[in-house]
Amino acid sequence: MKKDCAYAAADLVKDGQILGLGTGSTTHYFIEKVGMRVRDEGIEVMGIPTSFQSSLLARKWNIQITSLDEHEIDLAVDGADEIDPNFNLIKGGGAAHTLEKIVDYSAKELVIIADDSKLVDVLGAFPLPVEIIPSSLNPVTKALEDMGGEVKIRMGKAKDGPVITDNANFILDVAFGKIENPISMEKELNTIPGLVENGLFTEMVDRVIIGSKDGVKFL
Ligand SMILES: O=C[C@H](O)[C@H](O)[C@H](O)COP(=O)(O)O
């Protein structure tokens, strides 16, 4: 289902476009299919990756890499951990949401790809990832608890100690319960000193492409 929606998004890519390359297991298939189109159809595109993972994959597929210093993004394609009916998102399950937000929010068009398990009525069952400056751990944790969050520092699976992001920061996973006001909460969270970026993405998505057992749906 992930592959189906990702391949459908890759078919939207036009020759000459500058692409934002999201991160995760779903965008993995998007980058793969864009790479196949570069190889088989000879389309010329450039990618701006949102993580080391996406950058390495794009290079493997001979997708030329560029940056926001040199180009503006025509189309960004990214995954999500939760999607609400207004296309507000929780992202950051792979600790990449800070670079993703920079890339996704600057794109002329933002398309989200996901399997149908990601669709929710209200955001919040998935704990909200926030990236923080390591030395701010205690005050940021306190500020998040004061906002009603239950805070856990994300620990590495293949590494001892905390997960270190591509920007050399920590990730906190914060359970707030149902997030009824994602638009104001996205802004409020970023006022906490030391909190670099939160995983709420609101009012930015142009299109959602869902993979399901019944096929691909364009929402
Ligand atoms: O930090 C990771 C990203 O926000 C991913 O796009 C998100 O976690 C969805 O990943 P996946 O496609 O693997 O479910």
The ligand as a MOL file (V3000), in Angstrom:
LIG
                    3D

  0  0  0     0  0            999 V3000
M  V30 BEGIN CTAB
M  V30 COUNTS 14 13 0 0 0
M  V30 BEGIN ATOM
M  V30 1 O 10.6130 11.5550 10.6680 0
M  V30 2 C 10.0290 10.8740 9.8300 0
M  V30 3 C 8.9740 11.3380 8.9530 0
M  V30 4 O 8.1610 12.3620 9.4260 0
M  V30 5 C 8.1920 10.2570 8.2210 0
M  V30 6 O 7.7410 10.8460 7.0480 0
M  V30 7 C 7.0140 9.6980 9.0060 0
M  V30 8 O 7.4650 9.1940 10.2490 0
M  V30 9 C 6.3010 8.5830 8.2310 0
M  V30 10 O 7.1740 7.5270 8.0050 0
M  V30 11 P 6.7330 6.1720 7.3130 0
M  V30 12 O 6.4290 6.4660 5.8840 0
M  V30 13 O 7.9200 5.2690 7.4750 0
M  V30 14 O 5.5430 5.6420 8.0610 0
M  V30 END ATOM
M  V30 BEGIN BOND
M  V30 1 2 1 2
M  V30 2 1 2 3
M  V30 3 1 3 4
M  V30 4 1 3 5
M  V30 5 1 5 6
M  V30 6 1 5 7
M  V30 7 1 7 8
M  V30 8 1 7 9
M  V30 9 1 9 10
M  V30 10 1 10 11
M  V30 11 2 11 12
M  V30 12 1 11 13
M  V30 13 1 11 14
M  V30 END BOND
M  V30 END CTAB
M  END
